[in-house]
Amino acid sequence: MSTATAPGSLPRYIVQRLLLIIPMVWFILTLVFLLMRVAPGDPVSASVGGRLPEAALDQRREALGLNDPLIQQYWDYLSGVLTLDFGNTITDNTPITQIVKENGGATLTLTISAMLLALVVGLPLGLIAGRYRDTPADGGIRIFGIVTYAAPVFYTGLLVQLLFLNVFSGWPLLGQSTPITEFTVETRTHILLLDAIIAGDGDAVIDVLKHLMLPAVTLGLLICGIFIRLTRVNVLQTLQADYVEAARARGIPERRVVRSHAFRNAMVPVVTIIGLQVALLLSGAVLTEKTFAWPGLGNQLITYIDQRDYAAVQGIITLFAVVVVLISILIDIVIALIDPRVRY
């Protein structure tokens, strides 16, 4: 047996994880396909129902293949996915790839900003709570983490909007930017913030950041509590480890022991959780984008669900599923590099 294929080898582990992409994505695609067709109604009736006679509606269903047997629709759907052809939306005949291209940048900007905010706030608070266990600071931080995790993201968004509406009356509450910014900044990457930076337009960058702050804070709070709790638990465990006691016995200052020994080693499980929270971020982005009229894929997804647009919903959720699976597998590989024990 070669070293590359031996149990516990990194190449073998990577291949195993990559092969898991196929059944995981297939299961999600099949589930979405069935749920969209089990639900009452159809995209033709949702978009033009009541404005055309039943015979005309039936003709449209026939042209779109909605009257075909379910197994035939399923095969056509999977065949398109395998060739990376997600088709066009039923309601406005827009290519799914164009929707992803035009709106994916806004969702990417929001999710990355929310993740950075959650890490910047959650990790230090978790460290403080673990370092000062059973103190008022620990209790307050734990309550904060529970509340932020348990609060519905759309409700939190509305509260944030009301707060800034009363305190900062001129602060932008909706949209990704003012219309003048979208009109003047040349579209190059379909990521408005990045396009503004490339153009060297400082006013546009500030405008986008101001619009980004409220939805990013709302979505970041959704997973901030998870990082607080996980960091606290791991810091408590590492503070009781033998190597930490040995560092203390050598006379190393407590602050350095906590920072260099306990906190650093407590971050290994947190790296794993970061990948798993991508799915939570994307699901939270759907409601956050709707609350703040953020022009991302989540906002588009809700619109197409209301219109019962099978093709659009399946295409967007397929993208979400692939992103979540790829990031989860990437995190698994990173952890395998850090800790060889997970390969067995």
Secondary structure, 3 states (H helix, E strand, C coil): CCCCCCCCCHHHHHHHHHHCHHHHHHHHHHHHHHHHHHCCCCHHHHHHCCCCCHHHHHHHHHHHCCCCCHHHHHHHHHHHHHCCCCCECCCCCCEHHHHHHHHHHHHHHHHHHHHHHHHHHHHHHHHHHHHCCCCHHHHHHHHHHHHHHHCCHHHHHHHHHHHHHHHCCCCCCCCCCCHHHHHHCCCCCCCHHHHHHHHCCHHHHHHHHHHHHHHHHHHHHHHHHHHHHHHHHHHHHHHCCHHHHHHHHCCCCHHHHHHHHHHHHHHHHHHHHHHHHHHHHHHHHHHHHHHCCCCCHHHHHHHHHHCCCHHHHHHHHHHHHHHHHHHHHHHHHHHHHHCHHHHC
